Amino acid sequence: MWRSSARAACVVCQHLANGTYGVRGKSPLQKLHLVSRSIHHSRHPLSRFQRLPLRISAQPFSALNHLPLRSSKLLLVKHGSQPHRTFWLARVASRLLKLRYLVLGSAVGGGYTAKKTYDQWKEMVPDLTEYKWIIPDFIWELDEYVDFEKLTKALPDSEDLAKLLPDFDKIGESLRSLSGFLTPGSPGDTAFRATEQGSEAEKQYKKVSDKEKVDQLQEELLRTQLKYQRMLERLEKENKELRKIVLQKDDKGIHQRKLKKSLIDMYSEVLDTLSDYDASYNTHDHLPRVVVVGDQSAGKTSVLEMIAQARIFPRGSGEMMTRSPVKVTLSEGPHHVAMFKDSSREFDLTKEEDLAALRNEIEIRMRKSVSDGCTVSTETISLSVKGPGLQRMVLVDLPGVISTVTSGMAPDTKETIFSISKAYMQNPNAIILCIQDGSVDAERSIVTDLVSQMDPQGKRTIFVLTKVDLAEKNVASPSRIQQIIEGKLFPMKALGYFAVVTGKGNNCESIESIKEYEEEFFQNSKLLKNCMLKAHQVTTRNLSLAVSDCFWKMVRESVEQQADAFKATRFNLETEWKNNYPRLRELDRNELFEKAKNEILDEVISLSQVTPKHWEEILQKTLWDRVSTHVIENIYLPAAQTTNSGTFNTTVDIKLKQWTDKQLPNKAVEVAWETLQEEFARFMTEEKGKEHDDIFDKLKQAVKDESIKRHKWNERAEDSLRVIQHNALEDRSISDKQQWDAAIQFMEETLHSRLKDTESVIEDMVGPDWKKRWLYWVGRTKEQTIRNETKNELEKMIKCNEEHPAYLANDEVTTVRKNLEARGVAVDPCLIKDTWHQVYRRHFLKKALGHCNLCRRGFYYYQRHFVDSELECNDVVLFWRIQRMLGITANTLRQQLTNTEVRRLEKNVKEVLEDFAEDCEKKMKLLTGKRVQLAEDLKKVREIQEKLEVFIEALHQEEK
């Protein structure tokens, strides 16, 4: 037993020695103890097998080469001694235990390395818990309601499925026998030669039968193809219904979670932002979209409606209905709804009332976008359509291309449509959906030449032939339709060619009925039976799938390039801003408007902080400037011509009563309104030092003008003011000497001012005096000389009678004229009267000023009602009454201003600012300049870049 164990150990060591690879030199067995090597004695059965040394050209390196072998003698062992055998066995066991530790250590190290590698792989896997909301909640609960084990057991085995398949070996043998039968020299050839002597009728019968078999095979193939096509459509319909159920069930809790926009919605927002962006700095919109072009009435709108699965566009018989580009964003959703970009209303496309309202709204928007004198517009109407089973893409429906401008159209309609179509098609990443009417002659097509110019290689064009049902009926040669679909009839090239049917020409047809009619037509069409058309080239469903695939392929290829272009544009704009406006913030038009709005509101509030004294001083001064001429000319001068004080006072009272009833309240309100405008304008226009920004001047002026235009003074203010003014003017009692002196001072200032104005008028009439003529070397004109002589003659008359009345008598005019003619001066009577008016006015004012000086000490006599006194100061009392009326009126107007009108004006300003905030055109007109435009470009470029980056990230996540 011990010997057999020793032999087994020796065999294991020998195998370890022979199985070691990558070691140069001798086996590691040499490192064993001498006792272990001594086991290989001559009687051992394995001792005669010696390992040959490795002889290879390049041997692997090993550290065992550096271990020197010790030469030692073998110990003599007696086999008959049992203790010696036990010692050898212990040695071998110890070596084997060392090998076990080596193997165990390697296993532990390998396990640790494997675990570390597994942890690294686990960390590399992205955390998808954030996207758990994408999967509906009920998906996680399916295992509670569905027993998957029973389903797997119920499914047939692979062997049972194999039995259902045809026996391909037998089919191959049948084909080989048939081939051998028809090959010359085969046994079948003998049979053919044996029957050559048959009648010609039999041969003809066989040919006919073979042809019928071929036709039968083609029909069978077509039926099979249509059968599977119907099965596929049925499955897709069921899948659509299931997806709708899933979306509706998940839609209940989608608002409870974090709502994220779909990929196509994010892309549509990018396109909307780009459409509003004024392309500067050579950065153009090259993002993909599907551009639908075609001749007028070719069926563009119908194809788009079939893709959107709703009759959403207005329709007309032969007239132009698409008057502006319409961008339609298709996306999948639980409900079939439509919504405009700038509106929150949802149109339910399953209800006919909402469909009619949507068509009407689109037509209204188109007509509003068209300017006066034009037929089409370049303004884009943005519409989004969501529904179950819709292919995600962005389409732009353009106005139909026309060949002739008819009556009622603008003369440039044709050129405008061509320019709009070219503007959209020249985008190198736009997919051109070229719509051609199949029911008209191909030679009448206009759009095909236009498309071939914009995309000569056809790398982004998809050709669609509409109204194929009418084409099959009307076209004499069906091969002509085949040439169109194969791209051989038109010079243009395309990625793909499709044939569709979009209805029977009835506008009341539903989408479902059109689909059924389209499927029924192609099932029975000779074009498909005769293999002129392929199954994947027909129906709008296949068209929408192909367009969607092409659209997303183009998006993935171009969106990052566009993002890089806008990144470069942003860098250029930021650099330009830093160089031109280093100390200013980058405020766009809306932000500047908000800043100006706050400044304007602060200035309006400043009106309420004006002191009452300031208001009253301005109102009193302005009102007197407005009414002083009337008081002097129509009240004071006529009253002063009277002979006694009673007549003077009576005349004054009558004149004041008439003035108060008719003119004075209205004049006072006008003065108050003008004063409010002036103060408001002063606060709006005054510069605030370094903080003043002249970029707001146009906006502030527009807000001021519009607010004043909207403001209306309270109509009842005049009635209350009339009563107050009438009571003030009726009072004649001056209570103290201070008021008397104030009235005299007011009278003197007024008379001095009028005297100065009168002397200025006389100087202009008679020319410069002798001092100015000598100092400034100026002379008088002939008329001025005549007036000067007339003035001198009239002054002589006044000196003779200082109490002369205000008007000249006719005999006095004749006397003055004759005296002047005696000195050789011919003068007209009208000139004499005109000169007299100014000369007498100056004389009267000087006389009134002298009388005013006498009345300075007349307050004592006034208190005694001028009894026993030759001094009469009724004119001073008149000016006191006027002065008091001015003060009371100014106080009343000030109260009305501060309590009512300033607040109403502030309200008007706020309304104007709100209206301007909603009017983008008004803001663009009032806030202009290079600084504003540069800030606007920066804002839009940043917005576009950020949206593109978000979209690209979402696109990459979807691809993963």
Steps between C-alpha positions, in 0.01 A plus 500: 500500500774745589690405190200565280458842666861581430461403140189720466684795646785441260262492204343832612841661525598367162182645345564835663844499357381411151205746508699811591513745213698811452803371697842497348736225612409200703182421680418646840512146620869560550424734783346222706688350786753232428284245670219578255733455208627178643156350457577469129697184548566254230221269595231765476287438198514865391870537540571393148300791357744793488386848388693624201643853527306775317668602180338815370654806347338752732428377849298699749679666784465358853657577829572132540800539272685678775458220752821286506458129541673347797683178429449264786511132544192288532432353838501129518166381615411150598164400378449251765507755780149626586611821689697620199193455275292704746755782483490506123124511497499800741739685274284440194184600689660822617593591143148422385357721774719787376359450153147511649578832666629634169180391324284641779686831495462523125127431532460768767699753295304419188172538686604837638604616154170381354302684770697818441440478126128442563484810724672710233253382237212571737622858555528552124133414447294829505245559773160466335289558806436861392336374184273255676210745441510421127369148558134503605425393852282206406791337311666427833180335619452267202651202680224528761226454236673289233644154568799489267586141595163378372553698181838342439356155565207567266731599213594210267847351513758558232443147371127564455575826321743317272226255402286789376769613257508345150741218421774687319680177406199374305459839337865492394462152356192609305685798359800287404276243329321779315832650396624159382176447314544826310876466439607354163652157528309421813238227533244772457650589161416151383146549606486826307641334189249223537217748489634710212290301267185627677262742341564875484174554685642327805817713488296817476282380785804437718640846426173657595479291813857597599417866451187462707703333774743794502210744522348296776829501688527880465144547619561264788816691589314830486215365713749370752675835507174686550395249763813559703465872440149490650625291789778750561257788490266321739785436741613860475145616567483280809840627605377856455199431719718340766742794493205735535375307803849503652542873442157577639560292811838654557366848423309494830817506706730679265425839656588368841849422382749735346360584156758486223453615144516253219789502259299638209354777720848612600607500137191698399581764763847534354349559155255757639783688665702490179208633298492810723876543483626766261777315316814709552868425502455246217325251729207340322237252604613168354300273729292235321128523443272343240408763239178414314502661153285450195288666238176661606221243558750212465391352833770633738257580776320167458825305533586697811158431647535129434834501681346699789187278485262799525331749263663804657547739206246730332390381160381666183404399150777618270593814695817560696449398861857474636603866517790468744737225616349271764743309724340181634677307777379141522555302817349202678257549784204338672244738348462629145525877557645810333633821649654824373838613627369829640174365643402269784178374341492133401292392202362146529549353153249224566217755516368663185426827684863539607621407153284771346622752760863404430458542124334836554778614735769402250322692225464808722870489592598468135292801399636707789857418404450624143582870466286744305553467129649150526365149441744284698707554812840384622384488864495142630202358690619244755268209585560181699295182455513209744335164477551126536696343217623827346853501360723759667613768256474870410332592171457839334212541256583772244268688263445317172717599203302677228576571135265796444385790716123526484271794576484590867862398563790735557726538194800354684316192636677253273847635581420514872393133506817402314718697744326343803543150356866559415568647845381178665648258244846659490558370850749216428343284772135555408309197371301597191165322469418565134128452432397432139140470381467166321172594332656771279765481233851482637615764250286759681695463824682809625626385836717218364728745319523712814588200716760374253668841515519499880595129534649383169639175644174410676675419828224652712192487275206262534263494202128439565249434223146585614159414353627169361143371478414774251828447320428130449162581349613786277849398389493284189838339568549370857872477431508880513410486868772241547750735334397777738539279807835368379625855438546454127245751374613812687857630487504535879651239730367386836575276795169321464181499298152445640147476364207596722127557486364777722127467439231510238485879478234539768593748774266333747683168499659384821858382532389143576284481186786635291734237644255223422453629148876525449558143622215366290626677192854368523377147575310497172734724300663358186805709579572281799383176339723551198795583727523855365492621858654340804307452822728729702448785251126537553267642772555806714587278795815372330572857389482637855728223630758569230487878551534463877803270466664738253422798723661353813798376305556852372454642850762270649747587227465879513388616842846497658648700212232761547572512874869560429412780259290678761771448758745682274243775439450543871873542554517767227207693646636488855837624377337789315301596809809499724686722256219753445315505834743377766322666796140429409286199573365293212136606517276392216198696380260358757741558787565857382126559480456378858777733615346795316157407639629521856661838433181639345288380793746660742472826312122486508512440873723808526206710384318422822802625696486852352429754777164684503682833498679409178174391336316817601781733390518337157123493457451862609778634280391297196135593542578871525720485193209344316227746614694824558443629149126452532494672841695805380347541157139398563441586866747753639543735201127531420418555867775760538338715230203569725459834675416387856558210736144373487510454127849342534382241749183424306696443181752280682228287661323443171819412317617265775162322512504440125860383512432258787197347337654435159880488493674501835425142628591348167824696487582394854451130423713531186775665703485227763516224237791667321680547830459131581638410157798730540587367842462142379718571198757669722532194719511271196765691305734638763839331504608317811874548467705190424199272547319655205466263206399668175386167359172550691423850364279386212311259721440760772381755246260247348365401843453868594317585178274195513418552869411865447293405198299254707459731797181706526432764764196458717213675321328604822807694611400807296160533666638493852785728399258757349317539828824543695637760258174696492491523879864607512451782247190638675693566821633860521599517867875531555557411861847638574778725375710200396244387247471861375873525444506160330226615262690822420818299435308257275349797313838670454664182370218448255502861376880505471491182297232641269684830465818319404316301238333816364830690471649201315211510251539876448874460445435240231249738336717814492842341471819561705553828678795735430730321751464160333531658157832657594636206703392209280486678160141407431226711344124519473288375215259728318202354686680534834572867417132562426397329821756698697358830365149380581605401854652843563185673378279279722720559806451876452125444506521301825716766664236753418228282661625237747143395576441413137271196453627173358365556150570771241216688342478530122576870502808430712619241249450757220692765693796263559504399134496861377776600737715213370423585137606858572844361595503288183400169663216314331328273750197271500226546763524131598868546575415798718247300705738206535778725623262680733406172670856433608578861587190537715564159660846612610358826628227319695739248657738775616208691644371183674843435654507851635154454648615168650779680688247743641285211624778348712376716790136464408409206724375744768271670250388158371384407845295820507369425150690800365266744675625859505791404276584581143703173475320200353676163482236281342759357257702370798189326631449345153851357497455372855184319392689350200794400719277335758310313229831373359611373840173323576489348150861379530424342837191324364683371194790380714267297717339346197839420350648332806184319607364382166679584181850385596364161603299469181808591299704239688232243417511599133879468496479149644242401239715641221804313627301175517378551145851575379633191681268278298573678171828361369497724195463808720795394714712431192415848370569686826803306628749501215869523439803280458520428872142373515535287189825349622345409835198349321726288279697384803185399686355307206827326414543389861142379513541307177831350610359390836194343340717325243725361772200371696356348185831334405534354849145363486569364151810316621309356795231370267761341275656327801 
